[in-house]
């Protein structure tokens, strides 16, 4: 039976969010056939029950009489379909079938309950063959030649995904800092149109911000003693400044495209209390954080004393160097879906743009220090790491303010509190997953 096969198979997928908990059952909520001949393609919405929690997942199911060797790594098993036994597999990896998704978007195909959409004014080339990227954890990205990248959302939450909402709005407004959108796929869940996939321009010749920063750090660490970060090969500061500029422009465009508001001082005080509760919980789990609690509480005290409203708007929500790409002309921002594990309402909620700034500043710090984890010369290189981080944080903030972002006065107080709150989260994450990296977020409490 297919559902029994899927119960065993789905637990071992990288994108399955319920690892570590037993699966009580898998059911197929909907099955829409997109290709009827051998091979068959069907888009399935699965409901996975784990205790009192039910999570929906999306699966492109392929079915073949004979399974070629190139698809054996995504084999699910043999099951009955259409009156006979066939091989079932994850068809996201089957270039012979994934072209149906391009073709569907190109013609605004509707096969109840699925709806394919092409962004108005664009043309879609249906010829490129596909290849699955292997780096992602929570989603699956399918690259078509050197033209398109289609993000297939695996775990589904009813409603329009923030990525689709933001990217299409920014592109329509003329932003040059997003990858051009081409189309999307949706289906109703609980009465709401729900995003299954979004396709954008594939930035084939672009460089990831994280890798560019690491190259700069490696160059500095390999250079002779006495060489400054400014003089070492591969200085990143000019790029950090451009990235700050691009970030402010994206924030400005988001404020033009979506509603804005302010939160009053009483709400700011509530925010600080949430920060304190997170800190208390983190100390229980990571006692090493307790000696730094005074630094965090002092920052939160200053934030609680802010006596003016704070502007809020739509933001990225999960901003770091791995979410930006440097093209030949400028920086492009990716992955506006927010933190995938958070409820959709929280990911779409208005927030201070300084939350994104804080995330990028912490990412710059990570780029400077993570190579020191388990490094035999870590102590000798620590000063160089601090110099690199300080130089590039300053460059990013310079670029951000040049393009209209504000990080002075009460904004600086909020930014500092947001950075430390992010560091508290990182302390818990590293203690759970990478204990040797724990010194990276703990260092944040020395820089105040």
N, C-alpha and C positions, 0 to 999 in steps of 0.2 A: 504494500500500500504506500502511495506517495507520501502521505503525511508522516508515516513512520520513518521513511527514509530521511525526510527533511528534519525530523527531530534529532537524529544523530548527526546529520551533516551540519546544520546551522550552528550548533554549539562550538564547532571548531573553526568558524570563519572569523577573520581578523575584525570585521566590522560588527560582529555580534556583541551587543552591549550588556548582555546578561551573564557573562562568564562568571564561574564560581558558584552559580545557583542552579539547582536542578530544574529541568524543563518538565512541566506537568503535561504539556500537550501542544501540538501545532495544528492549526486549522487553516484552510484556504478560504479567505473571505471573498475573493474574486479572482477569476481567471479569464484573461482576455487574449484570444489567439490572434497573433499578428502575421504568422506564416503557416499555411495549412499543409504544405507538402513536406516530404522528407528533405531537409530537416524542418521540424516544427518549431515555432517560436511562440511562447505564451508569456504574458506578463502577469505574475501572481502577486497578490497582496496576502501576506501570511500574518496570522495572529498567533503570537507565542505567549503561552501562559506560564508564569513563574510565580507560584503562590497567589497572592492577591493582585499581582501586576500582570497586565497584558500589554505587550508591545507589538506594534505592526512593523513588518519588514517587507521590502520589495525584492522580488527575484525575477530576473529574466531567465525563464526556464527553456532550455533547448532539449529536443527529443529527436533521437536518431535511431535508425535500425542498426547501423554499424557506427561505432565511435572511433574516429581517427586518433592516432597517437598524440597529435598536437592538443587534444582536448582531454586527455586522460587525467591531467592534474586537476581538472575541475569536475570530474565525474561524481555524480551523486549516487547513482545506482540504477538498477533496472526496475522499471515499473510499467504497469499497464496504462496505455493511453490510446484511445480510439480503437479499442477492441483487440489490441495485441501488445506484447511486451516490447519496450523500447529502452534505450539508454537515456537517462535523464542527466542533465549537466547544467552548469552555470553558463548561460549563453552570452553573458557580458564579454566573455573571452572568445567568442566565435565571430570572426570577421565576416563570415558568410551570412550571418544573420543581423549583425548590429547596423548594417546599412539601412535596415527597415526603419530605424529610428530617425535617421536623416531624412529619408523619403517621407515619413509621416509628418515631420515638422515642415518640410518644404511645401506640402499641399494642405496644411492645416487639417490633417486627418482627424476624423472623429469615429471611434469604434467604442460604443457605449460599454463601460463608463469612462473610457480614456478619451482625452482631448489633446491633440498635438497642436502647437502654435508656432508660427514663424513670426519673428519680430518684424513689424511693418517696415518696408523700405529696404530690406536686406535680401540678397540672393543666397541660396544654399546649394553648394555643389554636392551632389549625392554620390560622387564617384570614389572619394578617398576610402581606403580600407582602414580598419581600426586596430588599435593596440591598447591593452589595459595597462595603466600605470600601477606600479606595485607599492608605492610609498605610503599611500593613505591608510588610515585606520578605520575611520567611521563611515566613509563613503567609498565609492568606486569611480575613478575617472577613466574615461575612454577617449583616447586621442585618435582623431581621424586625419591621417597624413600629417601635413604640417599646417593645417588650416584651423581645426576645431578641437575643442576639448569639451566633452559632455560629462558633467558630474551627476552621477546616479546616487540619489539619497537612499541609503539602505534602511535605516530606522526612520519611520514616518511619524510625523506629528501633524494632526489636522490643521490646515491653514496654509496660507501662502508663505513660502520660505523667505526669510529676510534677504537672502542672497539675490533671489529673483527680483524682489520688490526694489531693492536698492540699486542693483546694477542697471536695470532697465530705466529707472528714473534718472540716474546720473548720466547714462549714455544719451538719453533724450535731451538732457540739459546741456549736452556738449562737453562733458568732462573728458579730459584726455588721460585721466588717471585710473580708468577701469578698462578691462578687456571687453571688447565689443560683444554684446549679446546677440545671438542669432535665433534662438528658439527655446521652447520648454515643453514639458509634458506634465499633465495634471490629471487628477481624478478626484471625485468627491469622497471625503471621509467624514463621517458624522455630520453630513450636511454642508461641509465647507470645502471649497476648491483647495486641493492639497498638491503641492509641488512634488513631482516624482523625479524630475531631472531638469537641468538647465544647461544649455550649450553656449559657449563663448568662443571668441577668438583664441587660438592656441599661440602663445608667445614663444615660438620655437627657438628664437635666437636670443632670448632674454636670460639674464643671470639672477639667481635668487639672492635676496639681500643677506640671508644668513651665511651662505657660502662666500659671498664677497667679503663680509666682515671677518669670517674665520681666516680667509687668505691674508687679509691685512694683519690680523693678530699673529699669525704664523711668521709672516715676514718680520714683524717687530721682534718676536722672541728669538728668531734666528740671526738677527743683526748684532754686531759687536756691542759690548757694554758701552754706555755713554751716548749711543745713538738714540735720539728722541723719537717719539711716535710721529712727529711731524716730518722728520728727516728719513725715517725708514722707508724702504720700498713698499708700495701698496698702501700708502696712507688713505684712510677711509673718510677723513673728515669732510672733504668736499662733497662726497656722496651723502654723508649723514646730513649735511646742510640742505642739499637738494631734496632729500627725503622729508625733512622737516617742512620744507616749503610745500611739497606735494601734499603732505598730511593736512596742513592748514587749508589748502585749496579744496581738498575733499570734504573737510568739515564745513567749509563755507558753502559748498554746493549742496551738501546734505541739509543744511539749514534753509537753503532756498527751496529744496524739493519737498521737504516734509515739515510737519508742524514743529514748533519750538515752544518752550515754556520757561518758567523759572520756578525754583523751589525756594521757599521762604526759610529764614534762619531756623525756625523750629523744626523744619524737615531736615536741615543740615545737621542739627543736633541728633535727630533720630539716626541719621547715617553714621555718625560717630559711635553711637551705641551699638549699631550692628558691627562696626569695625572692632569694638572692644569685645563683643561676644565671640567673634571669630578668633580673636587673639586668645581669649580664655580657653576656648576649645582646643586651639592649637597647642597651648602650653601643656594641657593634660596629655596630649598625644606625643609631644616632643618637649620634654622638660628642659632641654638645652636652650630653648627659646626664652625661658623665664628671666634669665639675667639681662635680656635685651628689652623686656617689657616696658621698662621706664621710658626708653627712647620712643617707643610706639605711643604710649599713653600721653607723653608730652606733645607729640604731633597731633594726636586726637583732641587734646585739650585746646590747642590753638585753633583747630578747625571748629570746635564747638563754640568758640568765642566770635566766629565770623558773624557780623551783624548786618549783612546785606544779602539780597537774593542771589542765587547762583543760577546761571543760564544752563538749560538742558536742551538736548536735541537728539536726533538719531545719530548713533555712532557705530563704529565698526564692532567693538565689543570683545574682540579677541586678537588684538593688534600686536604683532611682533615681526621680527626680521624674516621669518619664514613665510609671512603673508604678503610680501612685497617683491616685485620683480623689476630689475633695471633693464629697460629696453634701450635701443640706440638713441632714443630721444628723451626719455624721462622715466620716472618711477611709476609703476602701475600697482594698484592695490587689489588683492585677491580676497576671496573667502569672507564675504560679508554676512555669513549665516550666523555669526556669533558663536558662543560656546555650545557645541552640539548637545551637551548633556543637560542644558538648562531648559526650562519650559519656554515655549514659543513666546508667550506674553512677556517674559523677562528679556528675551533676546530682542524684542521689538520695542521695549520700553525706552523712553527718553532718558538720557544720562548726560553727564558732563563730558564734553570732548576731551577733557584732561584725563579721563579714564584711558583713552587710546594713547595719549602722550605718555602716561605712566607705564603702560604696557610696553611701549617701544623703548623707553629708557631702561626698563628692567631687562629687555632683550639685549640691548647693547652691553649691559653689565654681564649677562650670561656669555655673550660672545667673547668678552675679554677674559673671563675666568674659567670657563668650563674646560679648556685645554689643560688647566693646571691640576685637575682632578687626577690623582694617582701619578702626577708628574714628579720625577726624581728631583727636579730643580724648582719645585713649586715655590719654595720660600724665596729663592733668589729672584724669581720672575714676578712675584706678587706686586712689587712696586711698578713694574712695567705694565702689568695688567691694569692697575689703578690709573696710571697715566693715560693709557689708551682709552679706557672707559670714560674718564673725565673729559678728555679732548672731544670724543665723539658725542657724548651727551650734550656738551656745550654747543657743538656744531649743529646738532639736531634742533635744539631749542632756538638757536639763532635763526635757522631757516624757518622754523615754525612762526616766530614772532615777525620776521620780515614779511610773511604772507598774511599777516593779520591775526594770528593766534595770540592769546594773552596768557602769560605765565608770571605776572607780577602781582604784588600785593596779596589780596585774598586768594587770587588764583594760585599763587605759589604755595600758600598754606594748604589749599585743597590738593594740589598736585603732590606735595610731600606726603600727605596722609594717604593718598591713593597708592603711591609707590610702596609705602610700608605695609599697607593692607595687602597689596599684591605679593610682597615678600613673605608675609605670614602664610598666605596660601601656598607659596612655593616651598616654604619650610616643610609643611605637612606633606606635600607631594614628593619631595626628594627623600624625606624620611621613609616614606612608604615604598618608593620605587628605585631610588638611586642614592643610597646613604652616603656614598663617597662625594656626592655633589652638594651635600648639606652646607658646607662652608660658603657656597655662592650666595644663597639668599640670606644667610646669617650676616654676611659682610655688609648688607644694606643698612643694618642698624648701627654701623660705625660711621656712616657717611651722613652726618646730620649737622 
